Amino acid sequence: MTLDTALNLALADTQAIDDCWNRIGIHGDKSCPLLAEHIHCRNCSVYSAAATRLLDRYALQQDDHRHVAAPEVEGDVVTRSLLMFRLGEEWLGIATRCLVEVAPLQPIHSLPHQRSRALLGVANVRGALVACLSLVELLGLDGTSSGPSGGRIMPRMLIIAAQDGPVVVPVDEVDGIHAIDERTLNAASASGTQASARYTQGVLQWKGRSLRWLDEAQLLSAVTRSLT
């Protein structure tokens, strides 16, 4: 799924959302008469209503399909591609099949009535309002742990293809996409290490670190529940 396709899904509704912020608002020609009062579109009730309709769309268009991708074969070794990223002090990996794109960090605009603790608000991605969720909250991680920092460490946003449209999740650092031997993943899954951890298939050693391999099907299901 391309980012443009995913963002088109985010704006698809039974009635088109009037993205006035892109036409006459802060991202347009700034001719909106309400700008003088609100200064920025994110302070306007029209913008908030559009964000609410976006979340309503998630609630109305749920389905039960699950995407199953075939493993990649490199020579005689079967591998699976995982995106490695960090939240606080913990490194995690998620299958790239549910990833749309890694994007720069964007401002997150809170909503008047949050539907769940995991819902941070919405972010503007290329002119489209996209729901923003906290993986720290969904995974039950320690939100007070900051982890390493430095000039080369850049927080990012992961754009994830959820069942009913894209969502964005902020992360503290992205290492990249790595092909992992399927035998290593199978061993991590069979070991039962951290089997009780939320939405986790297993834990494997990677670059001298313990990496938590996420169960993307369970995680995406939790994402959908957080939006409805």
Backbone torsions as a table, in degrees:
resi	resn	phi	psi	omega
1	MET	NA	126.7	177.3
2	THR	-80.8	162.1	179.7
3	LEU	-64.1	-41.1	-180.0
4	ASP	-60.8	-41.6	178.2
5	THR	-63.5	-44.5	-179.2
6	ALA	-63.1	-40.2	-179.6
7	LEU	-72.4	-30.2	173.2
8	ASN	-63.1	-38.4	176.5
9	LEU	-63.5	-35.8	-178.6
10	ALA	-64.4	-28.3	-178.3
11	LEU	-99.8	-3.1	178.4
12	ALA	-73.9	130.3	-178.6
13	ASP	-152.2	169.3	177.4
14	THR	-61.7	-29.5	171.3
15	GLN	-129.0	140.9	-177.6
16	ALA	-66.3	136.2	174.9
17	ILE	-77.1	129.9	178.4
18	ASP	-79.0	102.5	-178.6
19	ASP	-83.3	65.8	-175.7
20	CYS	-61.9	-25.4	179.1
21	TRP	-64.0	-24.5	177.5
22	ASN	-87.3	-19.1	-176.9
23	ARG	-97.9	-56.3	-173.6
24	ILE	-120.9	2.8	-177.4
25	GLY	-97.7	-151.7	-172.7
26	ILE	-65.0	-26.0	178.6
27	HIS	-99.3	4.4	179.6
28	GLY	-117.0	-138.2	-177.0
29	ASP	-87.7	1.7	175.8
30	LYS	61.3	30.7	179.7
31	SER	-91.7	-1.1	-177.8
32	CYS	-63.5	129.1	-179.8
33	PRO	-66.6	-18.2	-178.8
34	LEU	-81.2	-12.9	-178.4
35	LEU	-62.8	-34.9	180.0
36	ALA	-60.9	-33.1	-179.1
37	GLU	-83.2	-42.5	-171.2
38	HIS	-97.5	-14.1	179.0
39	ILE	70.4	-48.3	-179.3
40	HIS	-136.4	146.2	-176.4
41	CYS	-58.3	-32.1	-176.8
42	ARG	-64.9	-16.5	178.1
43	ASN	-89.7	-2.2	-173.7
44	CYS	-93.8	144.7	179.8
45	SER	-66.9	-26.9	178.4
46	VAL	-65.4	-42.5	178.1
47	TYR	-64.4	-44.1	178.9
48	SER	-63.1	-39.4	179.6
49	ALA	-65.3	-38.1	177.8
50	ALA	-64.5	-39.9	177.6
51	ALA	-64.5	-39.8	178.4
52	THR	-64.4	-39.9	178.0
53	ARG	-65.1	-35.4	175.9
54	LEU	-59.5	-45.5	-179.9
55	LEU	-68.9	-34.2	175.3
56	ASP	-61.6	-34.9	179.8
57	ARG	-62.5	-40.6	176.6
58	TYR	-59.5	-40.8	-176.6
59	ALA	-69.1	-33.8	-173.5
60	LEU	-87.1	-19.9	-171.5
61	GLN	-116.3	35.4	176.6
62	GLN	-69.7	148.7	170.6
63	ASP	-143.7	169.2	-173.6
64	ASP	-105.4	10.9	-176.5
65	HIS	-71.6	152.5	176.5
66	ARG	-128.3	133.5	179.8
67	HIS	-87.9	126.6	178.7
68	VAL	-119.4	115.4	-178.5
69	ALA	-102.2	143.4	178.8
70	ALA	-72.9	143.3	177.7
71	PRO	-65.2	155.3	178.4
72	GLU	-86.5	146.7	-179.9
73	VAL	-117.9	120.1	176.0
74	GLU	-115.7	100.6	-174.5
75	GLY	65.1	-125.8	178.6
76	ASP	-96.3	2.8	-177.4
77	VAL	-105.0	124.5	176.7
78	VAL	-89.0	125.8	-178.7
79	THR	-125.8	161.7	172.2
80	ARG	-126.6	140.3	-178.7
81	SER	-88.4	126.5	177.3
82	LEU	-122.6	140.4	169.9
83	LEU	-88.8	125.1	-179.4
84	MET	-99.2	128.5	179.7
85	PHE	-146.2	167.1	-176.0
86	ARG	-122.6	139.1	170.2
87	LEU	-124.8	113.7	-175.2
88	GLY	62.4	-122.2	179.3
89	GLU	-99.0	1.1	-173.6
90	GLU	-104.9	133.4	175.6
91	TRP	-96.5	138.4	-177.4
92	LEU	-134.4	157.8	176.1
93	GLY	-132.8	140.7	179.0
94	ILE	-137.0	145.1	-178.2
95	ALA	-60.3	136.8	-177.2
96	THR	-70.6	-14.0	-178.1
97	ARG	-65.3	-20.4	178.4
98	CYS	-101.6	6.3	-178.7
99	LEU	-98.4	130.7	175.2
100	VAL	-90.5	-50.4	-176.5
101	GLU	-167.2	154.8	168.3
102	VAL	-99.4	124.7	-173.2
103	ALA	-123.1	158.8	173.6
104	PRO	-62.2	156.4	178.7
105	LEU	-64.2	134.3	179.9
106	GLN	-119.0	154.5	174.6
107	PRO	-60.9	141.1	178.2
108	ILE	-107.7	125.9	-177.8
109	HIS	-103.7	118.1	-179.0
110	SER	-71.0	159.3	-179.3
111	LEU	-108.8	153.2	-178.6
112	PRO	-58.8	-38.4	-177.2
113	HIS	-129.0	93.1	179.8
114	GLN	-68.8	139.2	-175.8
115	ARG	-88.4	-18.6	177.9
116	SER	-157.9	162.9	179.4
117	ARG	-65.9	-27.2	-178.5
118	ALA	-76.9	-20.4	-177.6
119	LEU	-80.2	114.1	-179.1
120	LEU	-84.7	-27.2	-176.9
121	GLY	144.0	-142.5	178.1
122	VAL	-131.3	153.4	175.8
123	ALA	-124.5	148.3	178.9
124	ASN	-92.6	110.1	180.0
125	VAL	-114.8	106.3	-178.5
126	ARG	54.0	41.1	176.5
127	GLY	86.9	-4.6	-179.8
128	ALA	-106.1	137.0	174.7
129	LEU	-79.5	124.0	-178.1
130	VAL	-126.1	133.7	179.7
131	ALA	-62.5	140.6	-178.7
132	CYS	-118.8	126.6	-176.1
133	LEU	-120.2	155.4	177.1
134	SER	-97.6	113.6	174.8
135	LEU	-69.7	-28.3	176.8
136	VAL	-58.8	-44.2	179.6
137	GLU	-70.4	-44.6	-178.5
138	LEU	-62.8	-39.2	-175.9
139	LEU	-89.5	-5.7	179.9
140	GLY	69.4	36.2	-179.2
141	LEU	-86.1	168.6	177.9
142	ASP	-78.6	107.4	-177.2
143	GLY	-74.0	-9.9	-179.2
144	THR	-90.5	-8.5	-178.1
145	SER	-85.3	122.5	-174.2
146	SER	-93.6	-31.6	-179.1
147	GLY	75.3	-171.8	-176.8
148	PRO	-69.0	157.8	177.1
149	SER	-145.9	162.4	-179.4
150	GLY	166.2	172.5	-176.4
151	GLY	-63.9	-28.0	-177.7
152	ARG	-90.7	-6.8	-179.2
153	ILE	-94.4	116.2	-175.5
154	MET	-117.2	119.7	172.3
155	PRO	-61.3	147.8	-178.4
156	ARG	-135.5	172.3	170.1
157	MET	-118.6	131.9	173.6
158	LEU	-95.1	127.8	174.0
159	ILE	-96.8	115.3	-172.5
160	ILE	-110.8	138.5	179.2
161	ALA	-84.6	89.3	175.4
162	ALA	-77.1	174.4	-172.3
163	GLN	-60.8	-37.0	-172.6
164	ASP	-114.0	18.3	179.8
165	GLY	138.5	167.3	-175.7
166	PRO	-72.5	150.5	170.1
167	VAL	-131.8	157.5	176.9
168	VAL	-115.7	143.8	177.3
169	VAL	-131.9	126.2	176.8
170	PRO	-76.3	139.6	176.2
171	VAL	-131.1	159.4	-175.2
172	ASP	-81.3	-26.7	-177.6
173	GLU	-165.2	145.3	175.0
174	VAL	-120.4	126.1	177.7
175	ASP	-86.1	-37.6	180.0
176	GLY	138.0	-173.1	179.8
177	ILE	-101.0	131.5	-176.7
178	HIS	-132.3	140.3	175.9
179	ALA	-86.9	119.5	-177.5
180	ILE	-110.0	132.1	177.6
181	ASP	-55.3	128.7	-177.9
182	GLU	-60.8	-29.6	178.2
183	ARG	-64.8	-35.6	176.7
184	THR	-65.2	-41.8	179.1
185	LEU	-67.5	-41.0	178.7
186	ASN	-62.5	-40.0	179.2
187	ALA	-66.1	-39.2	178.8
188	ALA	-65.3	-38.7	179.8
189	SER	-69.4	-38.1	-177.1
190	ALA	-77.0	-20.4	-175.6
191	SER	-68.2	-26.1	-179.2
192	GLY	77.4	5.7	178.9
193	THR	-64.3	129.0	-177.8
194	GLN	55.5	34.3	-179.2
195	ALA	-61.4	-26.5	-179.8
196	SER	-84.1	-9.3	-179.9
197	ALA	-66.7	144.0	-173.4
198	ARG	-65.4	128.5	174.1
199	TYR	55.1	42.8	-176.2
200	THR	-121.8	131.0	176.5
201	GLN	-88.0	-29.6	-179.5
202	GLY	171.9	177.6	178.8
203	VAL	-125.6	130.9	179.2
204	LEU	-128.7	159.6	177.0
205	GLN	-88.9	130.2	-176.5
206	TRP	-148.2	120.6	-178.5
207	LYS	53.6	38.5	179.4
208	GLY	75.2	11.2	-179.8
209	ARG	-119.2	156.0	169.0
210	SER	-86.6	122.3	-177.3
211	LEU	-114.4	127.4	179.8
212	ARG	-88.5	116.1	-178.4
213	TRP	-89.6	115.1	-174.5
214	LEU	-81.8	144.7	172.6
215	ASP	-85.8	101.2	-171.8
216	GLU	-65.8	-31.7	179.7
217	ALA	-64.5	-46.4	178.3
218	GLN	-66.2	-39.6	-178.9
219	LEU	-65.7	-44.4	-179.9
220	LEU	-65.6	-33.9	175.2
221	SER	-63.9	-40.5	177.7
222	ALA	-66.5	-36.5	176.6
223	VAL	-60.0	-46.3	180.0
224	THR	-61.7	-42.2	179.3
225	ARG	-63.2	-32.9	-178.7
226	SER	-72.1	-17.1	-177.5
227	LEU	-100.4	-1.8	-175.0
228	THR	-117.3	NA	NA
